[in-house]
Amino acid sequence: MKLVKISVEVHCTDYNPEDDIRYRLYCNGDLLTERKWRWTTNTFIEEEIWVNIHEEQTSTISIEPILLTGQITDFKMTNFNVITDRYKMVDSTAHCITFIVA
């Protein structure tokens, strides 16, 4: 296992500012954080996360919106980076990033 710092920008679109909009970030299915979105749709916030990663194995960071009935929104991740000697991007979408730490 290797302790690594991961940074990613989170962006929210198409939501009513009066709604209680939240999102969750996961690493390999484990919940890392749940946050309330308090910013405008033009804002990108940077999440910095420390996680223990198995070296030479595929890892995944994913984002999930937490919505109440009738709420509509979309969260996206951009500018992903693993602060370590080496990592390899395997796949990347707006909602899920897969990588390997060497």
N, C-alpha and C positions, 0 to 999 in steps of 0.2 A: 504494500500500500504506500501511496505517496500523497502527502498533503499538498494540494495545489490551490491557487487562487484563480477563480474564474470571474471574468467581468462580462457583462452583457447589458445592452440598453433595452429598456422596456418602453413600449409605446402603446397607447390605447386610442382606438378610433370608434366613431359612431356610438356615442352614448349620451344619455341625459345627465348633465352635471348634478341634478338633484337626486339621482339614484345612488344607492350605496353599492358601488362597483368595487369588486375585489379580484385579486388574482393569486394564484399559487405557483411557486416554482418548485420543480422536482429535479432530483439527480438520481438516475437509475431507479425511479419509482418511489424514492424516499422524499417526503416533504421537507423542503428546506426553509421556506418562508411563505407566509400569507400576508398580503398587504392590501390596504384600502387605497384606491386611486383617488388622489386629491388634486390632480393637476388638469390642465386643459388638454384638448386633443392635439395641440401643437407641441407638447412636451415629451421629451425622451428622458427617462431617469436611468442612471447607471446603477445596476446591482453588482455588488462585489461579494462573492461567496467563497468561503473556504470549505473544501471538501476533501475527504480521503478517497483517492481513486486507485483502483487496481491498475498497475502498469501493464501495458501491452494487451489490455482488454477494452472492448468497446464500451463507452459510457455515453449517457444521454442526459441532456438538460431539456426539460419541457416546461411549457407554461399552460395554465388552465384558468379560464375565467370562472369566477364564482358568481352566478347570477340568480336573482330571484325571479319568480314567474313574471313574464312579460318584459323583462329587461333584455336589451340587445346591445352587445358590444363585441369588440375583437381586440385581443392583445397580441402584440407581435414582438419578437426579439430581433435585434440587429447588433452589429459590431461586437460579435462574440470573440473572446480572447481567453486563452489559458496562460496564466503567468507561470511558466516553467521553462525548463531547458528546451524541450521539444514536445510537440504534439502534432497530430495529423487529423485534419478534418475529414470525416467520412461522408457525412450528409448534413444538409442544412435546409430547413424551411423556416417560415416565420414563427412556427409553433414548437419546433423540435430540432435540436442540434445534437448530432452524434459525432464523437471524436475518440481518439486513442491517445493516451499519454505514453510517451516512450521512456 
